[in-house]
Amino acid sequence: MKKLIVCAAASLLAFASAAHAGSGIKIGVLTCNVEGGVGFIIGSSKDAVCTFKSNGSRAEHYVGTVGKLGVDIGVTDQTVLAWAVFAPGKLGRDALKGSYTGVSAEATVGIGLGANVLVGGFKKGINLQPISLQAQTGLNVAAGIGSLTLHPAH
């Protein structure tokens, strides 16, 4: 099962790069620290603290939640997720606020891997592509619809 989820996550990452490469320009990187917790059979929701660094070195801070709807069974420690942020053009301050949805897959036995490809934000015009597979520790298997909701942390 772990091998299947890891293969799915790797395929998801490759698909995301190809599918969204033409959907705007890379404007920066979003990194989120997601709290650990227990996944329930039909999903999970965990708090996140995120930092967006634009290509111009400006940093913005966000708080929010990362959720999964689908199979999510197990326990994970804190997870770090990182996405390249693509948008139609330069965005103003706090422009990443909003809701994002997409597909998600991960497997963890001790140390695990996963990927989340998300689209949303202002007029659904912002794409979040995994920079690399996420890293986490614990014992968990998850696949389904992923979500991220961001609010400015002022």
C-alpha positions in Angstrom: 0.0 0.0 0.0 2.8 2.4 0.9 4.4 1.8 -2.5 1.1 2.5 -4.3 0.6 5.8 -2.4 4.2 6.9 -3.0 3.9 6.1 -6.7 0.6 8.0 -6.8 2.3 11.0 -5.1 5.2 11.0 -7.5 2.8 10.8 -10.5 0.8 13.6 -9.0 3.9 15.8 -8.8 4.9 15.0 -12.4 1.3 15.7 -13.6 1.2 19.0 -11.7 4.4 20.3 -13.2 3.2 19.5 -16.7 -0.5 20.6 -16.2 0.2 24.0 -14.6 3.4 25.1 -16.2 1.5 27.2 -18.7 -1.0 28.5 -16.1 0.8 31.7 -15.1 4.2 32.8 -13.9 6.0 31.6 -10.8 5.6 34.5 -8.3 7.2 32.8 -5.2 7.1 30.0 -2.7 4.6 29.1 0.0 5.8 27.0 2.9 3.5 25.7 5.6 4.1 24.0 8.9 1.1 21.7 9.6 0.3 20.4 13.1 0.5 16.7 13.7 -2.7 14.8 14.5 -4.9 11.9 13.8 -6.5 11.1 10.4 -10.0 9.9 10.5 -11.2 7.3 8.1 -13.1 9.8 5.9 -10.8 12.8 6.3 -8.9 15.2 8.5 -8.3 18.9 9.3 -5.1 20.3 10.7 -4.0 23.8 11.6 -1.2 25.4 9.5 1.2 28.4 9.8 2.5 29.5 6.5 5.0 31.9 4.9 4.9 33.2 1.4 8.1 34.5 0.0 7.7 36.4 -3.3 10.4 36.5 -5.9 11.0 40.0 -4.7 12.0 38.6 -1.3 8.8 40.0 0.4 7.5 37.7 3.1 3.8 37.4 4.0 2.5 35.3 6.9 -0.7 33.3 6.9 -2.7 30.9 9.2 -5.2 28.4 8.1 -6.1 24.7 7.8 -5.1 21.8 5.7 -7.8 19.2 5.1 -8.3 15.9 3.4 -11.6 14.3 2.3 -11.2 10.7 1.4 -9.1 7.9 3.0 -6.9 9.3 5.8 -6.0 6.7 8.4 -3.2 7.1 11.0 -1.2 9.6 13.0 1.4 12.1 11.9 3.8 14.5 13.6 4.3 18.0 12.3 4.5 18.2 8.5 6.2 20.7 6.3 4.7 21.4 2.9 6.1 23.7 0.2 4.6 24.9 -3.0 5.7 27.0 -6.0 3.0 29.6 -6.4 1.9 30.4 -10.0 -0.4 33.3 -10.8 -1.5 35.2 -13.9 0.7 38.1 -12.9 2.1 40.0 -9.9 -0.3 40.0 -6.9 -0.9 42.5 -4.1 -0.4 42.0 -0.4 -2.4 39.1 1.2 -3.5 37.9 -2.2 -3.0 34.2 -1.3 -5.9 34.4 1.2 -8.8 32.1 0.3 -9.6 28.5 -0.3 -7.7 26.0 -2.5 -8.7 22.5 -3.5 -7.1 19.7 -5.5 -5.8 16.1 -5.1 -3.6 14.7 -2.4 -1.8 11.5 -1.7 0.6 10.4 1.0 2.1 7.4 2.9 4.0 7.4 6.1 5.7 4.5 8.0 8.2 6.2 10.2 9.2 8.8 7.5 6.8 9.4 4.7 6.1 11.2 1.4 3.2 13.0 -0.1 2.1 15.6 -2.6 -0.8 18.1 -2.8 -1.7 19.9 -6.0 -4.1 22.8 -5.3 -5.9 25.6 -7.2 -7.8 28.5 -5.8 -7.3 31.9 -4.2 -8.4 35.1 -6.1 -10.8 34.1 -8.9 -9.4 30.5 -8.7 -6.4 31.9 -10.6 -3.6 30.8 -8.3 -1.9 27.4 -8.7 0.1 25.7 -5.9 2.5 23.1 -7.2 4.5 20.9 -4.9 8.2 21.9 -5.0 9.1 18.5 -3.7 7.3 15.7 -2.1 6.2 16.6 1.5 8.2 15.2 4.4 6.5 14.0 7.6 6.9 11.4 10.3 4.3 9.0 11.8 2.1 6.2 10.6 -0.4 7.2 8.0 -2.0 6.5 4.6 -4.1 9.1 2.9 -5.5 9.8 -0.6 -8.4 12.0 -1.8 -9.4 15.6 -2.2 -7.0 18.0 -0.5 -7.8 21.5 0.7 -6.0 24.6 2.1 -7.6 27.7 3.5 -5.4 30.7 4.2 -6.0 33.9 6.2 -3.5 36.7 6.7 -1.7 36.5 10.1 -1.7 40.1 11.2 
